[in-house]
Amino acid sequence: MAISVTSIGTNSSAVATTSLAITVGAGGVPSGCLIVGFLSNRATSGTPSVADSASNTYTLISQVYRN
């Protein structure tokens, strides 16, 4: 059975920060679902990362630096 979740949350900041949080609603995301994260910033170095309170593992697929 396919399950479609279009958005589990968004967040942004107009000031420099090293961390943003997204609160997922009650019930969370079902096990086995693909979660795609998109992070955009003006950094020219560093490695973006994603973490959650359940200690799941996330993999960086692509990284582009822009000026």
PyMOL Python script that loads the backbone (N, CA, C, O; Angstrom):
from pymol import cmd

cmd.read_pdbstr("""\
ATOM      1  N   MET A   1       0.845  -1.174   0.000  1.00  0.00           N
ATOM      2  CA  MET A   1       0.000   0.000   0.000  1.00  0.00           C
ATOM      3  C   MET A   1       0.889   1.235   0.000  1.00  0.00           C
ATOM      4  O   MET A   1       1.731   1.394   0.884  1.00  0.00           O
ATOM      5  N   ALA A   2       0.713   2.099  -0.970  1.00  0.00           N
ATOM      6  CA  ALA A   2       1.489   3.334  -1.060  1.00  0.00           C
ATOM      7  C   ALA A   2       0.872   4.412  -0.180  1.00  0.00           C
ATOM      8  O   ALA A   2      -0.347   4.577  -0.135  1.00  0.00           O
ATOM      9  N   ILE A   3       1.729   5.136   0.513  1.00  0.00           N
ATOM     10  CA  ILE A   3       1.292   6.243   1.356  1.00  0.00           C
ATOM     11  C   ILE A   3       1.964   7.504   0.841  1.00  0.00           C
ATOM     12  O   ILE A   3       3.172   7.513   0.602  1.00  0.00           O
ATOM     13  N   SER A   4       1.197   8.558   0.671  1.00  0.00           N
ATOM     14  CA  SER A   4       1.750   9.814   0.178  1.00  0.00           C
ATOM     15  C   SER A   4       1.643  10.883   1.253  1.00  0.00           C
ATOM     16  O   SER A   4       0.552  11.176   1.743  1.00  0.00           O
ATOM     17  N   VAL A   5       2.778  11.462   1.615  1.00  0.00           N
ATOM     18  CA  VAL A   5       2.818  12.579   2.556  1.00  0.00           C
ATOM     19  C   VAL A   5       3.464  13.723   1.812  1.00  0.00           C
ATOM     20  O   VAL A   5       4.643  13.648   1.466  1.00  0.00           O
ATOM     21  N   THR A   6       2.717  14.782   1.560  1.00  0.00           N
ATOM     22  CA  THR A   6       3.256  15.856   0.749  1.00  0.00           C
ATOM     23  C   THR A   6       4.164  16.805   1.512  1.00  0.00           C
ATOM     24  O   THR A   6       5.150  17.281   0.950  1.00  0.00           O
ATOM     25  N   SER A   7       3.870  17.094   2.761  1.00  0.00           N
ATOM     26  CA  SER A   7       4.721  17.984   3.549  1.00  0.00           C
ATOM     27  C   SER A   7       4.590  17.633   5.025  1.00  0.00           C
ATOM     28  O   SER A   7       3.486  17.551   5.565  1.00  0.00           O
ATOM     29  N   ILE A   8       5.735  17.427   5.665  1.00  0.00           N
ATOM     30  CA  ILE A   8       5.693  17.162   7.103  1.00  0.00           C
ATOM     31  C   ILE A   8       6.050  18.414   7.892  1.00  0.00           C
ATOM     32  O   ILE A   8       5.950  18.420   9.119  1.00  0.00           O
ATOM     33  N   GLY A   9       6.466  19.478   7.200  1.00  0.00           N
ATOM     34  CA  GLY A   9       6.742  20.736   7.888  1.00  0.00           C
ATOM     35  C   GLY A   9       7.757  21.588   7.169  1.00  0.00           C
ATOM     36  O   GLY A   9       8.490  21.097   6.311  1.00  0.00           O
ATOM     37  N   THR A  10       7.807  22.860   7.507  1.00  0.00           N
ATOM     38  CA  THR A  10       8.777  23.792   6.947  1.00  0.00           C
ATOM     39  C   THR A  10       9.270  24.729   8.048  1.00  0.00           C
ATOM     40  O   THR A  10       8.628  24.879   9.088  1.00  0.00           O
ATOM     41  N   ASN A  11      10.402  25.348   7.805  1.00  0.00           N
ATOM     42  CA  ASN A  11      10.930  26.339   8.728  1.00  0.00           C
ATOM     43  C   ASN A  11      11.934  27.199   7.977  1.00  0.00           C
ATOM     44  O   ASN A  11      12.535  26.748   7.002  1.00  0.00           O
ATOM     45  N   SER A  12      12.116  28.429   8.424  1.00  0.00           N
ATOM     46  CA  SER A  12      13.106  29.310   7.808  1.00  0.00           C
ATOM     47  C   SER A  12      13.555  30.343   8.830  1.00  0.00           C
ATOM     48  O   SER A  12      12.932  30.520   9.877  1.00  0.00           O
ATOM     49  N   SER A  13      14.643  31.016   8.504  1.00  0.00           N
ATOM     50  CA  SER A  13      15.162  32.057   9.382  1.00  0.00           C
ATOM     51  C   SER A  13      15.738  33.175   8.534  1.00  0.00           C
ATOM     52  O   SER A  13      16.424  32.915   7.546  1.00  0.00           O
ATOM     53  N   ALA A  14      15.467  34.409   8.908  1.00  0.00           N
ATOM     54  CA  ALA A  14      16.003  35.565   8.198  1.00  0.00           C
ATOM     55  C   ALA A  14      17.345  36.005   8.781  1.00  0.00           C
ATOM     56  O   ALA A  14      17.991  36.906   8.245  1.00  0.00           O
ATOM     57  N   VAL A  15      17.762  35.375   9.869  1.00  0.00           N
ATOM     58  CA  VAL A  15      19.047  35.701  10.494  1.00  0.00           C
ATOM     59  C   VAL A  15      19.933  34.459  10.521  1.00  0.00           C
ATOM     60  O   VAL A  15      19.446  33.334  10.414  1.00  0.00           O
ATOM     61  N   ALA A  16      21.224  34.674  10.664  1.00  0.00           N
ATOM     62  CA  ALA A  16      22.164  33.561  10.690  1.00  0.00           C
ATOM     63  C   ALA A  16      21.846  32.606  11.839  1.00  0.00           C
ATOM     64  O   ALA A  16      21.598  33.035  12.966  1.00  0.00           O
ATOM     65  N   THR A  17      21.856  31.332  11.544  1.00  0.00           N
ATOM     66  CA  THR A  17      21.587  30.311  12.552  1.00  0.00           C
ATOM     67  C   THR A  17      22.291  29.015  12.172  1.00  0.00           C
ATOM     68  O   THR A  17      22.634  28.817  11.006  1.00  0.00           O
ATOM     69  N   THR A  18      22.505  28.152  13.119  1.00  0.00           N
ATOM     70  CA  THR A  18      23.111  26.854  12.824  1.00  0.00           C
ATOM     71  C   THR A  18      22.112  25.720  12.972  1.00  0.00           C
ATOM     72  O   THR A  18      22.450  24.557  12.751  1.00  0.00           O
ATOM     73  N   SER A  19      20.874  26.056  13.347  1.00  0.00           N
ATOM     74  CA  SER A  19      19.891  25.008  13.582  1.00  0.00           C
ATOM     75  C   SER A  19      18.475  25.527  13.367  1.00  0.00           C
ATOM     76  O   SER A  19      18.142  26.640  13.773  1.00  0.00           O
ATOM     77  N   LEU A  20      17.652  24.714  12.728  1.00  0.00           N
ATOM     78  CA  LEU A  20      16.223  24.985  12.582  1.00  0.00           C
ATOM     79  C   LEU A  20      15.472  23.713  12.950  1.00  0.00           C
ATOM     80  O   LEU A  20      15.987  22.616  12.734  1.00  0.00           O
ATOM     81  N   ALA A  21      14.284  23.831  13.493  1.00  0.00           N
ATOM     82  CA  ALA A  21      13.495  22.661  13.896  1.00  0.00           C
ATOM     83  C   ALA A  21      12.167  22.628  13.150  1.00  0.00           C
ATOM     84  O   ALA A  21      11.573  23.664  12.849  1.00  0.00           O
ATOM     85  N   ILE A  22      11.726  21.428  12.866  1.00  0.00           N
ATOM     86  CA  ILE A  22      10.398  21.198  12.287  1.00  0.00           C
ATOM     87  C   ILE A  22       9.692  20.211  13.202  1.00  0.00           C
ATOM     88  O   ILE A  22      10.217  19.131  13.476  1.00  0.00           O
ATOM     89  N   THR A  23       8.517  20.571  13.670  1.00  0.00           N
ATOM     90  CA  THR A  23       7.740  19.683  14.529  1.00  0.00           C
ATOM     91  C   THR A  23       6.768  18.891  13.656  1.00  0.00           C
ATOM     92  O   THR A  23       5.918  19.463  12.973  1.00  0.00           O
ATOM     93  N   VAL A  24       6.907  17.589  13.692  1.00  0.00           N
ATOM     94  CA  VAL A  24       6.034  16.701  12.915  1.00  0.00           C
ATOM     95  C   VAL A  24       4.781  16.435  13.738  1.00  0.00           C
ATOM     96  O   VAL A  24       4.858  16.211  14.946  1.00  0.00           O
ATOM     97  N   GLY A  25       3.637  16.460  13.084  1.00  0.00           N
ATOM     98  CA  GLY A  25       2.363  16.282  13.771  1.00  0.00           C
ATOM     99  C   GLY A  25       2.198  14.917  14.424  1.00  0.00           C
ATOM    100  O   GLY A  25       3.031  14.025  14.264  1.00  0.00           O
ATOM    101  N   ALA A  26       1.111  14.777  15.157  1.00  0.00           N
ATOM    102  CA  ALA A  26       0.795  13.532  15.859  1.00  0.00           C
ATOM    103  C   ALA A  26       0.803  12.358  14.887  1.00  0.00           C
ATOM    104  O   ALA A  26       0.313  12.476  13.764  1.00  0.00           O
ATOM    105  N   GLY A  27       1.346  11.249  15.306  1.00  0.00           N
ATOM    106  CA  GLY A  27       1.412  10.064  14.449  1.00  0.00           C
ATOM    107  C   GLY A  27       2.709   9.977  13.679  1.00  0.00           C
ATOM    108  O   GLY A  27       3.077   8.898  13.213  1.00  0.00           O
ATOM    109  N   GLY A  28       3.419  11.098  13.532  1.00  0.00           N
ATOM    110  CA  GLY A  28       4.708  11.096  12.842  1.00  0.00           C
ATOM    111  C   GLY A  28       4.612  10.682  11.394  1.00  0.00           C
ATOM    112  O   GLY A  28       3.599  10.909  10.732  1.00  0.00           O
ATOM    113  N   VAL A  29       5.676  10.073  10.910  1.00  0.00           N
ATOM    114  CA  VAL A  29       5.749   9.575   9.534  1.00  0.00           C
ATOM    115  C   VAL A  29       5.862   8.059   9.630  1.00  0.00           C
ATOM    116  O   VAL A  29       6.684   7.550  10.392  1.00  0.00           O
ATOM    117  N   PRO A  30       5.049   7.328   8.868  1.00  0.00           N
ATOM    118  CA  PRO A  30       5.088   5.866   8.946  1.00  0.00           C
ATOM    119  C   PRO A  30       6.467   5.301   8.608  1.00  0.00           C
ATOM    120  O   PRO A  30       7.177   5.849   7.766  1.00  0.00           O
ATOM    121  N   SER A  31       6.835   4.224   9.254  1.00  0.00           N
ATOM    122  CA  SER A  31       8.103   3.538   9.007  1.00  0.00           C
ATOM    123  C   SER A  31       8.222   3.162   7.532  1.00  0.00           C
ATOM    124  O   SER A  31       7.248   2.737   6.910  1.00  0.00           O
ATOM    125  N   GLY A  32       9.419   3.322   6.981  1.00  0.00           N
ATOM    126  CA  GLY A  32       9.673   2.941   5.596  1.00  0.00           C
ATOM    127  C   GLY A  32       9.429   4.038   4.587  1.00  0.00           C
ATOM    128  O   GLY A  32       9.721   3.856   3.405  1.00  0.00           O
ATOM    129  N   CYS A  33       8.904   5.168   5.014  1.00  0.00           N
ATOM    130  CA  CYS A  33       8.648   6.273   4.090  1.00  0.00           C
ATOM    131  C   CYS A  33       9.947   6.996   3.743  1.00  0.00           C
ATOM    132  O   CYS A  33      10.859   7.077   4.565  1.00  0.00           O
ATOM    133  N   LEU A  34      10.022   7.513   2.535  1.00  0.00           N
ATOM    134  CA  LEU A  34      11.155   8.312   2.086  1.00  0.00           C
ATOM    135  C   LEU A  34      10.922   9.756   2.503  1.00  0.00           C
ATOM    136  O   LEU A  34       9.884  10.336   2.186  1.00  0.00           O
ATOM    137  N   ILE A  35      11.879  10.336   3.209  1.00  0.00           N
ATOM    138  CA  ILE A  35      11.801  11.739   3.611  1.00  0.00           C
ATOM    139  C   ILE A  35      12.883  12.488   2.855  1.00  0.00           C
ATOM    140  O   ILE A  35      14.060  12.136   2.928  1.00  0.00           O
ATOM    141  N   VAL A  36      12.484  13.516   2.133  1.00  0.00           N
ATOM    142  CA  VAL A  36      13.422  14.329   1.371  1.00  0.00           C
ATOM    143  C   VAL A  36      13.519  15.691   2.042  1.00  0.00           C
ATOM    144  O   VAL A  36      12.510  16.364   2.248  1.00  0.00           O
ATOM    145  N   GLY A  37      14.732  16.089   2.379  1.00  0.00           N
ATOM    146  CA  GLY A  37      14.956  17.397   2.984  1.00  0.00           C
ATOM    147  C   GLY A  37      15.686  18.298   2.002  1.00  0.00           C
ATOM    148  O   GLY A  37      16.590  17.852   1.295  1.00  0.00           O
ATOM    149  N   PHE A  38      15.299  19.553   1.958  1.00  0.00           N
ATOM    150  CA  PHE A  38      15.962  20.530   1.094  1.00  0.00           C
ATOM    151  C   PHE A  38      16.421  21.679   1.969  1.00  0.00           C
ATOM    152  O   PHE A  38      15.607  22.325   2.628  1.00  0.00           O
ATOM    153  N   LEU A  39      17.714  21.937   1.980  1.00  0.00           N
ATOM    154  CA  LEU A  39      18.272  23.029   2.761  1.00  0.00           C
ATOM    155  C   LEU A  39      18.951  23.997   1.813  1.00  0.00           C
ATOM    156  O   LEU A  39      19.692  23.583   0.921  1.00  0.00           O
ATOM    157  N   SER A  40      18.706  25.267   1.998  1.00  0.00           N
ATOM    158  CA  SER A  40      19.319  26.281   1.152  1.00  0.00           C
ATOM    159  C   SER A  40      19.907  27.364   2.044  1.00  0.00           C
ATOM    160  O   SER A  40      19.259  27.837   2.977  1.00  0.00           O
ATOM    161  N   ASN A  41      21.146  27.751   1.743  1.00  0.00           N
ATOM    162  CA  ASN A  41      21.757  28.843   2.489  1.00  0.00           C
ATOM    163  C   ASN A  41      22.820  29.518   1.636  1.00  0.00           C
ATOM    164  O   ASN A  41      23.031  29.139   0.484  1.00  0.00           O
ATOM    165  N   ARG A  42      23.474  30.496   2.186  1.00  0.00           N
ATOM    166  CA  ARG A  42      24.502  31.227   1.453  1.00  0.00           C
ATOM    167  C   ARG A  42      25.904  30.815   1.882  1.00  0.00           C
ATOM    168  O   ARG A  42      26.871  31.515   1.584  1.00  0.00           O
ATOM    169  N   ALA A  43      26.023  29.718   2.559  1.00  0.00           N
ATOM    170  CA  ALA A  43      27.324  29.265   3.044  1.00  0.00           C
ATOM    171  C   ALA A  43      28.231  28.868   1.889  1.00  0.00           C
ATOM    172  O   ALA A  43      27.768  28.392   0.852  1.00  0.00           O
ATOM    173  N   THR A  44      29.519  29.071   2.082  1.00  0.00           N
ATOM    174  CA  THR A  44      30.499  28.649   1.085  1.00  0.00           C
ATOM    175  C   THR A  44      31.343  27.495   1.606  1.00  0.00           C
ATOM    176  O   THR A  44      32.283  27.056   0.944  1.00  0.00           O
ATOM    177  N   SER A  45      31.007  27.008   2.792  1.00  0.00           N
ATOM    178  CA  SER A  45      31.695  25.846   3.349  1.00  0.00           C
ATOM    179  C   SER A  45      30.783  25.194   4.382  1.00  0.00           C
ATOM    180  O   SER A  45      29.716  25.712   4.710  1.00  0.00           O
ATOM    181  N   GLY A  46      31.221  24.062   4.878  1.00  0.00           N
ATOM    182  CA  GLY A  46      30.420  23.355   5.871  1.00  0.00           C
ATOM    183  C   GLY A  46      29.573  22.275   5.230  1.00  0.00           C
ATOM    184  O   GLY A  46      29.412  22.245   4.010  1.00  0.00           O
ATOM    185  N   THR A  47      29.045  21.411   6.031  1.00  0.00           N
ATOM    186  CA  THR A  47      28.227  20.306   5.541  1.00  0.00           C
ATOM    187  C   THR A  47      26.859  20.360   6.198  1.00  0.00           C
ATOM    188  O   THR A  47      26.764  20.277   7.422  1.00  0.00           O
ATOM    189  N   PRO A  48      25.794  20.498   5.411  1.00  0.00           N
ATOM    190  CA  PRO A  48      24.454  20.499   5.998  1.00  0.00           C
ATOM    191  C   PRO A  48      24.117  19.115   6.555  1.00  0.00           C
ATOM    192  O   PRO A  48      24.644  18.107   6.087  1.00  0.00           O
ATOM    193  N   SER A  49      23.251  19.075   7.539  1.00  0.00           N
ATOM    194  CA  SER A  49      22.861  17.789   8.099  1.00  0.00           C
ATOM    195  C   SER A  49      21.416  17.844   8.578  1.00  0.00           C
ATOM    196  O   SER A  49      20.852  18.917   8.793  1.00  0.00           O
ATOM    197  N   VAL A  50      20.842  16.679   8.737  1.00  0.00           N
ATOM    198  CA  VAL A  50      19.466  16.531   9.218  1.00  0.00           C
ATOM    199  C   VAL A  50      19.510  15.535  10.377  1.00  0.00           C
ATOM    200  O   VAL A  50      20.218  14.530  10.314  1.00  0.00           O
ATOM    201  N   ALA A  51      18.754  15.819  11.425  1.00  0.00           N
ATOM    202  CA  ALA A  51      18.677  14.915  12.570  1.00  0.00           C
ATOM    203  C   ALA A  51      17.256  14.945  13.114  1.00  0.00           C
ATOM    204  O   ALA A  51      16.511  15.895  12.872  1.00  0.00           O
ATOM    205  N   ASP A  52      16.887  13.913  13.842  1.00  0.00           N
ATOM    206  CA  ASP A  52      15.570  13.898  14.479  1.00  0.00           C
ATOM    207  C   ASP A  52      15.661  13.301  15.877  1.00  0.00           C
ATOM    208  O   ASP A  52      16.691  12.748  16.263  1.00  0.00           O
ATOM    209  N   SER A  53      14.584  13.417  16.621  1.00  0.00           N
ATOM    210  CA  SER A  53      14.581  12.962  18.012  1.00  0.00           C
ATOM    211  C   SER A  53      14.528  11.439  18.141  1.00  0.00           C
ATOM    212  O   SER A  53      14.684  10.911  19.242  1.00  0.00           O
ATOM    213  N   ALA A  54      14.309  10.723  17.028  1.00  0.00           N
ATOM    214  CA  ALA A  54      14.270   9.263  17.072  1.00  0.00           C
ATOM    215  C   ALA A  54      15.597   8.645  16.636  1.00  0.00           C
ATOM    216  O   ALA A  54      15.696   7.428  16.486  1.00  0.00           O
ATOM    217  N   SER A  55      16.617   9.481  16.433  1.00  0.00           N
ATOM    218  CA  SER A  55      17.961   9.027  16.024  1.00  0.00           C
ATOM    219  C   SER A  55      17.970   8.265  14.706  1.00  0.00           C
ATOM    220  O   SER A  55      18.783   7.359  14.525  1.00  0.00           O
ATOM    221  N   ASN A  56      17.080   8.618  13.783  1.00  0.00           N
ATOM    222  CA  ASN A  56      17.107   8.023  12.450  1.00  0.00           C
ATOM    223  C   ASN A  56      18.337   8.512  11.695  1.00  0.00           C
ATOM    224  O   ASN A  56      18.939   9.519  12.067  1.00  0.00           O
ATOM    225  N   THR A  57      18.707   7.802  10.640  1.00  0.00           N
ATOM    226  CA  THR A  57      19.869   8.153   9.834  1.00  0.00           C
ATOM    227  C   THR A  57      19.414   8.803   8.532  1.00  0.00           C
ATOM    228  O   THR A  57      18.492   8.319   7.875  1.00  0.00           O
ATOM    229  N   TYR A  58      20.067   9.899   8.166  1.00  0.00           N
ATOM    230  CA  TYR A  58      19.775  10.600   6.920  1.00  0.00           C
ATOM    231  C   TYR A  58      21.059  10.686   6.103  1.00  0.00           C
ATOM    232  O   TYR A  58      22.142  10.821   6.672  1.00  0.00           O
ATOM    233  N   THR A  59      20.952  10.611   4.775  1.00  0.00           N
ATOM    234  CA  THR A  59      22.101  10.594   3.890  1.00  0.00           C
ATOM    235  C   THR A  59      22.118  11.826   3.004  1.00  0.00           C
ATOM    236  O   THR A  59      21.115  12.147   2.365  1.00  0.00           O
ATOM    237  N   LEU A  60      23.256  12.524   2.959  1.00  0.00           N
ATOM    238  CA  LEU A  60      23.418  13.674   2.079  1.00  0.00           C
ATOM    239  C   LEU A  60      23.642  13.154   0.662  1.00  0.00           C
ATOM    240  O   LEU A  60      24.585  12.403   0.410  1.00  0.00           O
ATOM    241  N   ILE A  61      22.767  13.560  -0.266  1.00  0.00           N
ATOM    242  CA  ILE A  61      22.855  13.095  -1.643  1.00  0.00           C
ATOM    243  C   ILE A  61      23.605  14.096  -2.518  1.00  0.00           C
ATOM    244  O   ILE A  61      24.379  13.698  -3.389  1.00  0.00           O
ATOM    245  N   SER A  62      23.383  15.387  -2.294  1.00  0.00           N
ATOM    246  CA  SER A  62      23.997  16.408  -3.129  1.00  0.00           C
ATOM    247  C   SER A  62      24.231  17.666  -2.316  1.00  0.00           C
ATOM    248  O   SER A  62      23.479  17.973  -1.391  1.00  0.00           O
ATOM    249  N   GLN A  63      25.287  18.393  -2.673  1.00  0.00           N
ATOM    250  CA  GLN A  63      25.616  19.642  -1.989  1.00  0.00           C
ATOM    251  C   GLN A  63      26.212  20.592  -3.017  1.00  0.00           C
ATOM    252  O   GLN A  63      27.127  20.221  -3.752  1.00  0.00           O
ATOM    253  N   VAL A  64      25.693  21.822  -3.073  1.00  0.00           N
ATOM    254  CA  VAL A  64      26.164  22.831  -4.015  1.00  0.00           C
ATOM    255  C   VAL A  64      26.447  24.107  -3.246  1.00  0.00           C
ATOM    256  O   VAL A  64      25.600  24.570  -2.483  1.00  0.00           O
ATOM    257  N   TYR A  65      27.611  24.676  -3.435  1.00  0.00           N
ATOM    258  CA  TYR A  65      27.926  25.978  -2.835  1.00  0.00           C
ATOM    259  C   TYR A  65      27.639  27.064  -3.858  1.00  0.00           C
ATOM    260  O   TYR A  65      27.927  26.896  -5.043  1.00  0.00           O
ATOM    261  N   ARG A  66      27.080  28.169  -3.411  1.00  0.00           N
ATOM    262  CA  ARG A  66      26.813  29.282  -4.311  1.00  0.00           C
ATOM    263  C   ARG A  66      27.258  30.569  -3.639  1.00  0.00           C
ATOM    264  O   ARG A  66      27.317  30.645  -2.412  1.00  0.00           O
ATOM    265  N   ASN A  67      27.571  31.585  -4.441  1.00  0.00           N
ATOM    266  CA  ASN A  67      27.987  32.864  -3.861  1.00  0.00           C
ATOM    267  C   ASN A  67      26.869  33.856  -3.977  1.00  0.00           C
ATOM    268  O   ASN A  67      27.013  35.001  -3.548  1.00  0.00           O
TER     269      ASN A  67
END
""", "prot")
cmd.dss("prot")
cmd.show_as("cartoon", "prot")
cmd.util.cbc("prot")
cmd.orient("prot")
